Amino acid sequence: MDRLVGFLIVVAASLAVAQTPQKLRNRYGEPDVERFRARPGIGLTVEYGSDHVACQILIQPSQQILSSQEEEARFMSSETVTDILEEVVPVGTRGKEIGHVYSAKGCNEFDITECENVSLARSTHNCLPLKREREMRATVTFKRAVCISQSK
């Protein structure tokens, strides 16, 4: 019986100090960065401008914020990354393509597409060519005035 009472006290205490999103918003205001689960195992991190609209988006395999151990590299399929990019910045909203840069060194490839409204960058690891999951990360940078002035 004493163990049950002790357990209930610990549970009640932990619930009392738990930091929910609403508690954090009430205390600190709206976040300037948020992370979402875009797909199982894939995180989508958004940095907002002062107008609370996305300025940068990072798509990468989910990972712990704090980890005491070195994690093994994880990758995403190119098709999935393309689908997520289409969801967050559809082709029709990107504007005309105005430039393209491609770089490859060893197993790593880096591809940047500059459009009128956004810049898209994708990093790929191609040492295992038969493996579907090769994308390391993708970023979207919006070229809105609020975002440009914020990055200075």
Secondary structure, 3 states (H helix, E strand, C coil): CHHHHHHHHHHHHHHHHCCCHHHHHHHHCCCCEEEEEEECCEEEEEEECCCCCEEEEEEEECCCCCCCCCCCCCCEEHHHHHHHHHHHCCHHHHCCEEEEEEEEECCEEEEEEEECCEEEEEEEECCCCCCCEEEEEEEEEECCHHHHHHCC
